[in-house]
C-alpha cells in the first residue's frame, strides 16, 4: 500500500506544481501587488517567483491629488514597494494627479524624499524616469515644499545620472534657476550627460524667455548623446542649435517643439543654424505643435524652409478670429515642406472661410503624407474627394480622421451622406486606412 501511495502521489498533485518557472512568472506578471503577495504565501517556489527581477522592472506609482480613505495608503504602499523591490527597477513613472491643497503636496514631498532616498541607495539599474505635470508654480506648492522636492530630485539624479537614459519632466513649471539646477544634476562630477531622451516640454513656467538665458544654454551643452529632445519654442536659440550640432549630431533623430500662445516666441533664429544642424544630423526629423499660434506672420518666422519638418500640428482650441485667415498658411507656407511632411493635424474654427480646395491640394502635394487629421468646418464631400484621390493613387494616406463642424444642432443629413461615402469606398477603407469621420455640431 505504501508503494502504491507513492506512485499515486505525483498524479494527485495540482498541475500548478509542475508549471515551468517562465510560465509561473508570466502568471505573476498579470497580478496586482496584493494578489502577488497572497500567491507568494502558497509555497516556497511561488515565494521565490515573487522576487523575480522581471516582475518589477517597470512601475507606475500614482498618487491621488484629493484626500480620500481609498487613497490613504497610496503613499505608504509606494514606500513599501521601493524598499522591497526597488533594486530591480529599470523604468519608473510617478503620477501626482491634480493636488488639491498644500497638505497633500507636503505629504507627496515627504513620500518622494523617502522613496528617492531609498531608491538611490539600492538601485543601480534605473534607465528611465518620468514625473509629469507637477506644475510646481501653482499656489498649492508652498515655497518650502517646492524647494525640498527639488532638492530631493536633484540629489537623486546626481546618483542615477550616470546610467539614466530617459528623463521626462514635462509640465514641471520651474524657474530658469531651478530647472537648470535639476538638469545639471545629470552631469554631476562628469560635466556631461549621456541621457538619450529628454522631455522638457512646459518644464519652465509660462512667459519666460528661456532662449536668452546663458545658464540654460550652458546646461544643454552638457548633453552629449541626445537622440530625442522635446521642448518649447521659447527655449530655442542659435546657440542651442549650435550646441546640439557640436555635441549630438551623430545621435540626434528627433526634436519635438511646442509653441504656445503664452510663451514668448519673438526671437530670431537664422535658417543657416537649422541648415547646419540638418547637414550634420542627417537623420534629424522635427515635429512642431502649435497651440493658438495660428497667424501666418508668426508661423512664417518659425517654420523656416531649412528645417527638416516631419509633422505639424495647428490647434486654435475653438477660438475664432474673423481677421485671421488659414489660407496663406495652407497655400504658401506648408507646401514648402511637401518633400518631408508625413503628418498633419489641424484643429481650428474656420467658420468665416472655406478651405476644402486648399486642404485637398495640400494633401496631394505632400507625397510622403501618411497621417491626416482635421477638425474644422468642411463640406461633407471633402471626405469623398480625399478617398477618390487615395483610390487613384494620388496620395498614400494610412490614417484619415475628420471631424466636420456644422452650424446646425442636427447632423442627420451629414451622417446620411457620410454613410453613403463609406459604403462606396468601404473596400478601400477596410484595406488601407485607419478611418474615422464624424459630423459635429459647433454652436
VEXDREN-2710 file (C-alpha; in Angstrom, 1 decimal):
% VEXDREN-2710
k/r/px/py/pz
1/UNK/0.0/0.0/0.0
2/UNK/2.9/2.4/0.8
3/UNK/4.4/1.8/-2.6
4/UNK/1.1/2.3/-4.3
5/UNK/0.5/5.5/-2.4
6/UNK/3.9/6.8/-3.5
7/UNK/3.1/6.1/-7.1
8/UNK/-0.2/7.9/-7.0
9/UNK/1.1/11.0/-5.1
10/UNK/2.6/12.8/-8.1
11/UNK/-0.5/12.3/-10.2
12/UNK/-2.6/13.7/-7.4
13/UNK/-0.6/16.9/-7.2
14/UNK/-2.0/20.1/-8.8
15/UNK/-0.9/20.8/-12.3
16/UNK/0.4/24.1/-10.9
17/UNK/3.2/22.3/-9.2
18/UNK/4.7/21.2/-12.5
19/UNK/4.3/24.6/-14.2
20/UNK/7.6/25.8/-15.6
21/UNK/9.2/28.8/-13.9
22/UNK/8.8/31.0/-17.0
23/UNK/5.1/30.3/-17.2
24/UNK/4.6/30.9/-13.5
25/UNK/6.4/34.3/-13.8
26/UNK/4.1/35.2/-16.6
27/UNK/1.1/34.5/-14.4
28/UNK/2.5/36.6/-11.6
29/UNK/3.2/39.4/-14.2
30/UNK/-0.6/39.9/-14.6
31/UNK/-1.3/40.0/-10.9
32/UNK/-1.6/43.2/-8.8
33/UNK/0.6/43.7/-5.7
34/UNK/-2.0/42.3/-3.3
35/UNK/-2.6/39.2/-5.3
36/UNK/1.1/38.6/-5.8
37/UNK/1.7/38.9/-2.0
38/UNK/-1.0/36.4/-1.3
39/UNK/0.2/34.0/-4.0
40/UNK/3.7/34.2/-2.5
41/UNK/2.4/32.5/0.7
42/UNK/1.4/29.3/-1.2
43/UNK/4.8/27.6/-1.2
44/UNK/8.5/28.2/-1.4
45/UNK/8.6/28.1/-5.2
46/UNK/5.9/30.7/-5.5
47/UNK/7.6/32.9/-2.9
48/UNK/10.8/32.8/-4.9
49/UNK/8.9/33.7/-8.1
50/UNK/7.6/36.7/-6.3
51/UNK/11.2/38.1/-6.2
52/UNK/11.9/37.5/-9.9
53/UNK/13.5/40.7/-11.3
54/UNK/11.5/40.8/-14.5
55/UNK/8.3/41.3/-12.5
56/UNK/9.5/44.6/-11.1
57/UNK/11.4/46.2/-13.9
58/UNK/8.7/48.7/-14.8
59/UNK/6.5/50.6/-12.4
60/UNK/3.9/53.4/-12.4
61/UNK/3.2/54.8/-9.0
62/UNK/0.1/57.0/-8.8
63/UNK/-0.8/59.4/-6.1
64/UNK/-4.3/60.9/-5.9
65/UNK/-4.4/64.6/-5.5
66/UNK/-7.5/64.6/-3.3
67/UNK/-7.9/63.3/0.3
68/UNK/-9.8/60.0/0.4
69/UNK/-9.8/56.9/2.6
70/UNK/-9.4/54.8/-0.6
71/UNK/-6.2/56.6/-1.5
72/UNK/-4.9/57.0/2.1
73/UNK/-2.5/54.0/1.7
74/UNK/-1.0/55.2/-1.6
75/UNK/1.9/56.9/0.0
76/UNK/2.7/54.0/2.3
77/UNK/2.4/51.3/-0.4
78/UNK/4.7/53.3/-2.7
79/UNK/7.4/53.3/0.0
80/UNK/6.8/49.6/0.8
81/UNK/7.3/48.8/-2.9
82/UNK/10.5/50.7/-3.3
83/UNK/12.0/49.2/-0.1
84/UNK/11.0/45.7/-1.2
85/UNK/11.6/45.7/-4.9
86/UNK/13.2/49.0/-5.8
87/UNK/16.6/47.4/-6.6
88/UNK/15.0/45.7/-9.7
89/UNK/13.5/48.9/-11.2
90/UNK/14.6/50.0/-14.7
91/UNK/11.6/52.1/-15.7
92/UNK/9.8/54.3/-13.2
93/UNK/6.8/56.6/-13.7
94/UNK/5.4/58.9/-11.0
95/UNK/2.0/60.4/-11.3
96/UNK/0.6/63.1/-8.9
97/UNK/-2.9/63.8/-10.0
98/UNK/-4.2/67.4/-9.5
99/UNK/-3.1/68.1/-6.0
100/UNK/-6.0/69.7/-4.0
101/UNK/-4.2/71.5/-1.3
102/UNK/-0.8/72.2/0.4
103/UNK/-1.3/69.4/2.9
104/UNK/-1.3/66.8/0.0
105/UNK/1.7/68.4/-1.7
106/UNK/3.6/68.3/1.6
107/UNK/2.7/64.6/2.0
108/UNK/3.8/63.9/-1.6
109/UNK/7.1/65.7/-1.0
110/UNK/7.9/63.8/2.2
111/UNK/7.0/60.5/0.5
112/UNK/9.1/61.3/-2.6
113/UNK/12.0/62.2/-0.3
114/UNK/11.9/58.8/1.3
115/UNK/11.2/57.0/-2.0
116/UNK/14.1/58.6/-3.9
117/UNK/16.5/58.2/-1.0
118/UNK/15.8/54.5/-0.7
119/UNK/15.9/54.1/-4.5
120/UNK/19.2/55.9/-4.7
121/UNK/20.8/53.6/-2.2
122/UNK/19.5/50.3/-3.5
123/UNK/19.2/50.7/-7.3
124/UNK/21.9/51.0/-9.9
125/UNK/20.0/50.0/-13.0
126/UNK/17.3/52.7/-13.5
127/UNK/17.1/53.6/-17.2
128/UNK/14.1/55.9/-17.4
129/UNK/12.3/58.3/-15.0
130/UNK/9.1/60.1/-15.7
131/UNK/7.4/62.6/-13.4
132/UNK/4.9/64.7/-15.4
133/UNK/2.5/67.6/-14.8
134/UNK/3.7/68.6/-11.4
135/UNK/3.0/72.3/-12.1
136/UNK/5.3/73.4/-9.3
137/UNK/4.4/77.1/-9.9
138/UNK/0.8/76.6/-8.5
139/UNK/-0.1/78.0/-5.1
140/UNK/-0.7/74.6/-3.6
141/UNK/3.1/74.2/-3.7
142/UNK/4.4/76.3/-0.8
143/UNK/8.0/77.6/-1.4
144/UNK/9.4/75.4/1.3
145/UNK/7.7/72.3/-0.1
146/UNK/8.8/73.1/-3.7
147/UNK/12.4/73.7/-2.6
148/UNK/12.6/70.5/-0.6
149/UNK/11.2/68.4/-3.5
150/UNK/13.6/69.9/-6.0
151/UNK/16.5/69.2/-3.6
152/UNK/15.5/65.6/-3.2
153/UNK/15.1/65.1/-7.0
154/UNK/18.4/66.8/-7.8
155/UNK/20.2/64.6/-5.2
156/UNK/18.7/61.5/-6.7
157/UNK/19.6/62.5/-10.3
158/UNK/23.2/63.0/-9.2
159/UNK/23.3/59.4/-8.1
160/UNK/21.5/57.9/-11.1
161/UNK/22.5/60.3/-13.8
162/UNK/25.4/58.1/-15.0
163/UNK/23.1/55.3/-16.2
164/UNK/19.8/57.2/-16.7
165/UNK/18.8/57.1/-20.4
166/UNK/15.4/58.7/-20.4
167/UNK/14.1/61.7/-18.3
168/UNK/10.6/63.1/-18.7
169/UNK/9.8/66.2/-16.5
170/UNK/7.1/67.6/-18.8
171/UNK/4.9/70.2/-17.1
172/UNK/7.2/70.8/-14.0
173/UNK/6.9/74.6/-14.4
174/UNK/10.1/75.7/-12.8
175/UNK/12.1/78.9/-12.9
176/UNK/15.2/79.1/-15.0
177/UNK/17.5/78.6/-12.0
178/UNK/15.5/75.7/-10.6
179/UNK/15.2/74.0/-13.9
180/UNK/18.9/74.3/-14.8
181/UNK/19.8/73.1/-11.3
182/UNK/17.8/69.9/-11.8
183/UNK/19.2/69.2/-15.3
184/UNK/22.8/69.9/-14.2
185/UNK/22.4/67.0/-11.7
186/UNK/22.5/64.6/-14.6
187/UNK/26.1/65.7/-15.4
188/UNK/27.3/65.8/-11.7
189/UNK/31.1/65.3/-11.4
190/UNK/31.4/64.4/-15.1
191/UNK/30.4/67.7/-16.8
192/UNK/28.4/65.7/-19.4
193/UNK/25.2/63.7/-19.5
194/UNK/24.8/60.6/-21.6
195/UNK/20.9/60.6/-21.5
196/UNK/19.5/59.9/-24.9
197/UNK/15.9/61.1/-24.4
198/UNK/14.9/64.3/-22.7
199/UNK/11.4/65.8/-22.4
200/UNK/11.3/69.3/-21.0
201/UNK/8.1/70.4/-22.6
202/UNK/6.4/73.0/-20.3
203/UNK/9.4/72.4/-18.0
204/UNK/9.8/76.1/-17.4
205/UNK/7.0/78.4/-16.3
206/UNK/5.0/80.4/-18.8
207/UNK/6.1/83.8/-20.1
208/UNK/9.9/83.0/-19.6
209/UNK/12.3/83.9/-22.5
210/UNK/14.5/80.8/-21.9
211/UNK/16.3/81.4/-25.2
212/UNK/18.0/84.4/-23.8
213/UNK/19.4/82.6/-20.7
214/UNK/23.2/81.8/-20.9
215/UNK/22.6/79.4/-17.9
216/UNK/20.2/77.3/-19.9
217/UNK/22.5/77.1/-23.0
218/UNK/25.4/76.2/-20.7
219/UNK/23.3/73.4/-19.2
220/UNK/22.2/72.0/-22.5
221/UNK/25.8/71.9/-23.7
222/UNK/26.4/69.1/-21.2
223/UNK/24.2/66.7/-23.1
224/UNK/26.3/64.6/-25.4
225/UNK/24.2/61.6/-26.5
226/UNK/20.7/63.0/-27.3
227/UNK/18.5/61.0/-29.7
228/UNK/15.2/62.7/-28.8
229/UNK/14.7/66.2/-27.4
230/UNK/11.2/67.6/-26.6
231/UNK/11.0/71.3/-25.5
232/UNK/9.2/74.6/-26.0
233/UNK/10.0/77.0/-28.8
234/UNK/10.8/79.7/-26.1
235/UNK/13.9/77.5/-25.4
236/UNK/15.3/77.6/-28.9
237/UNK/18.1/79.9/-30.0
238/UNK/21.0/79.8/-32.5
239/UNK/23.3/78.9/-29.6
240/UNK/21.2/75.9/-28.6
241/UNK/21.2/74.6/-32.2
242/UNK/24.9/75.1/-32.4
243/UNK/25.4/73.1/-29.2
244/UNK/23.2/70.3/-30.5
245/UNK/25.2/70.2/-33.7
246/UNK/28.5/70.2/-31.9
247/UNK/27.7/67.6/-29.2
248/UNK/24.8/65.5/-30.5
249/UNK/24.9/65.5/-34.3
250/UNK/25.8/61.8/-34.5
251/UNK/22.9/60.6/-32.4
252/UNK/20.1/63.2/-32.8
253/UNK/17.0/61.8/-34.5
254/UNK/14.0/63.8/-33.3
255/UNK/13.2/67.3/-32.0
256/UNK/9.7/67.9/-30.8
257/UNK/8.9/71.6/-30.4
258/UNK/5.8/73.1/-28.8
259/UNK/4.9/76.7/-29.4
260/UNK/2.2/78.1/-27.1
261/UNK/0.5/81.4/-27.3
262/UNK/1.5/82.3/-23.8
263/UNK/5.2/81.6/-24.4
264/UNK/7.4/84.4/-25.8
265/UNK/8.5/83.4/-29.3
266/UNK/9.7/86.6/-30.9
267/UNK/13.4/85.5/-31.1
268/UNK/15.2/85.5/-34.4
269/UNK/16.7/82.1/-35.4
270/UNK/18.7/82.0/-38.6
271/UNK/17.9/79.5/-41.2
272/UNK/21.7/78.8/-41.5
273/UNK/21.6/77.5/-37.9
274/UNK/18.9/74.9/-38.8
275/UNK/20.7/74.1/-42.1
276/UNK/24.0/73.4/-40.3
277/UNK/22.3/71.1/-37.8
278/UNK/20.4/69.3/-40.5
279/UNK/23.5/68.8/-42.5
280/UNK/25.4/67.2/-39.7
281/UNK/22.5/65.3/-38.0
282/UNK/21.5/63.6/-41.3
283/UNK/18.6/61.5/-39.7
284/UNK/17.0/64.5/-37.9
285/UNK/13.2/65.0/-38.1
286/UNK/11.5/67.9/-36.4
287/UNK/7.9/67.9/-35.2
288/UNK/6.0/71.2/-34.4
289/UNK/3.0/71.6/-32.2
290/UNK/1.3/75.0/-32.2
291/UNK/-1.2/75.9/-29.5
292/UNK/-3.3/79.0/-30.6
293/UNK/-0.3/80.3/-32.7
294/UNK/-2.2/80.4/-36.0
295/UNK/-1.4/83.7/-37.8
296/UNK/0.7/83.4/-41.0
297/UNK/3.2/86.1/-40.0
298/UNK/4.1/84.3/-36.7
299/UNK/4.2/80.8/-38.3
300/UNK/6.4/82.0/-41.2
301/UNK/9.0/83.3/-38.8
302/UNK/9.2/80.0/-37.0
303/UNK/8.7/77.4/-39.9
304/UNK/11.9/78.1/-41.8
305/UNK/12.5/76.2/-45.1
306/UNK/15.8/74.8/-43.8
307/UNK/14.1/72.8/-41.1
308/UNK/13.6/69.0/-41.9
309/UNK/10.0/69.0/-40.7
310/UNK/8.2/65.7/-40.3
311/UNK/4.9/66.8/-38.7
312/UNK/3.0/69.9/-38.0
313/UNK/0.0/70.3/-35.6
314/UNK/-2.0/73.5/-35.6
315/UNK/-4.7/73.9/-32.9
316/UNK/-6.7/77.0/-32.2
317/UNK/-8.7/75.4/-29.4
318/UNK/-12.1/76.6/-30.8
319/UNK/-11.2/80.3/-30.7
320/UNK/-12.3/82.2/-33.7
321/UNK/-10.8/85.4/-35.1
322/UNK/-12.6/87.0/-38.1
323/UNK/-9.3/88.8/-39.0
324/UNK/-7.4/85.6/-39.2
325/UNK/-7.1/83.5/-42.4
326/UNK/-5.7/80.0/-42.7
327/UNK/-5.5/80.2/-46.5
328/UNK/-1.9/81.7/-46.8
329/UNK/-0.6/79.1/-44.4
330/UNK/-2.1/76.2/-46.5
331/UNK/-1.2/77.7/-49.9
332/UNK/2.1/79.4/-49.4
333/UNK/3.8/78.1/-46.2
334/UNK/3.1/74.4/-45.7
335/UNK/3.8/73.3/-49.3
336/UNK/7.4/74.4/-48.6
337/UNK/7.8/71.2/-46.6
338/UNK/6.0/68.9/-49.1
339/UNK/9.1/66.7/-49.5
340/UNK/9.4/65.9/-45.8
341/UNK/5.9/66.2/-44.3
342/UNK/4.5/63.0/-43.1
343/UNK/1.8/64.0/-40.5
344/UNK/-0.6/66.9/-40.4
345/UNK/-3.0/67.7/-37.6
346/UNK/-5.4/70.7/-37.8
347/UNK/-8.0/71.8/-35.2
348/UNK/-9.4/75.3/-36.0
349/UNK/-12.5/77.3/-36.3
350/UNK/-12.7/78.5/-39.9
351/UNK/-16.4/79.3/-39.9
352/UNK/-15.6/82.5/-41.8
353/UNK/-13.8/80.9/-44.8
354/UNK/-14.0/77.7/-46.8
355/UNK/-10.7/75.7/-47.1
356/UNK/-11.8/72.5/-48.7
357/UNK/-9.9/73.1/-52.0
358/UNK/-6.7/74.3/-50.3
359/UNK/-6.6/71.3/-47.9
360/UNK/-7.1/68.9/-50.8
361/UNK/-4.3/70.4/-52.8
362/UNK/-2.0/70.4/-49.8
363/UNK/-2.6/66.6/-49.3
364/UNK/-1.9/65.9/-52.9
365/UNK/1.3/67.9/-52.9
366/UNK/2.8/66.1/-49.8
367/UNK/3.7/62.8/-51.4
368/UNK/5.1/61.4/-48.1
369/UNK/2.0/62.3/-46.0
370/UNK/0.5/59.2/-44.3
371/UNK/-1.4/60.8/-41.4
372/UNK/-4.0/63.5/-41.8
373/UNK/-6.3/64.6/-39.0
374/UNK/-8.6/67.7/-39.1
375/UNK/-11.3/69.2/-37.0
376/UNK/-12.8/72.1/-39.0
377/UNK/-15.8/73.5/-40.9
378/UNK/-15.8/71.4/-44.1
379/UNK/-18.2/70.2/-46.7
380/UNK/-19.0/66.5/-46.3
381/UNK/-18.0/65.9/-49.9
382/UNK/-14.4/66.8/-48.9
383/UNK/-14.0/63.3/-47.5
384/UNK/-15.2/61.8/-50.7
385/UNK/-12.6/63.8/-52.7
386/UNK/-9.8/62.6/-50.4
387/UNK/-10.9/58.9/-50.8
388/UNK/-11.2/59.3/-54.5
389/UNK/-7.6/60.7/-54.7
390/UNK/-6.5/57.8/-52.5
391/UNK/-8.1/55.3/-54.8
392/UNK/-6.5/56.8/-57.8
393/UNK/-3.0/56.6/-56.2
394/UNK/-2.6/60.4/-55.9
395/UNK/-1.9/60.2/-52.2
396/UNK/-0.8/57.4/-49.8
397/UNK/-2.6/58.1/-46.5
398/UNK/-2.8/55.4/-43.8
399/UNK/-4.7/57.4/-41.3
400/UNK/-7.7/59.7/-42.1
401/UNK/-9.5/61.3/-39.2
402/UNK/-12.0/64.1/-39.9
403/UNK/-14.5/65.9/-37.6
404/UNK/-16.7/68.1/-39.7
405/UNK/-18.1/71.0/-37.8
406/UNK/-21.6/72.3/-38.7
407/UNK/-23.7/75.2/-37.6
408/UNK/-26.8/73.0/-37.0
409/UNK/-27.8/71.1/-33.9
410/UNK/-28.9/68.1/-36.0
411/UNK/-26.4/66.3/-38.3
412/UNK/-28.8/63.8/-39.8
413/UNK/-28.2/64.9/-43.4
414/UNK/-24.4/64.9/-43.0
415/UNK/-24.5/61.5/-41.3
416/UNK/-26.5/60.0/-44.2
417/UNK/-24.0/61.3/-46.7
418/UNK/-21.1/60.0/-44.8
419/UNK/-22.6/56.6/-44.6
420/UNK/-23.1/56.6/-48.4
421/UNK/-19.5/57.6/-48.9
422/UNK/-18.3/54.9/-46.5
423/UNK/-20.3/52.2/-48.4
424/UNK/-18.9/53.5/-51.7
425/UNK/-15.3/53.3/-50.6
426/UNK/-15.6/50.5/-48.0
427/UNK/-13.2/48.1/-49.7
428/UNK/-10.5/50.9/-49.9
429/UNK/-11.1/52.0/-46.3
430/UNK/-11.0/48.5/-44.8
431/UNK/-7.8/47.5/-46.6
432/UNK/-5.7/50.7/-46.4
433/UNK/-7.0/53.2/-43.8
434/UNK/-7.3/53.9/-40.2
435/UNK/-10.5/55.8/-40.8
436/UNK/-12.7/57.9/-38.5
437/UNK/-15.1/60.6/-39.9
438/UNK/-17.9/62.3/-38.0
439/UNK/-20.2/65.3/-38.3
440/UNK/-20.2/67.5/-35.2
441/UNK/-22.5/70.4/-34.3
442/UNK/-20.4/73.5/-33.4
443/UNK/-22.7/76.1/-31.9
END
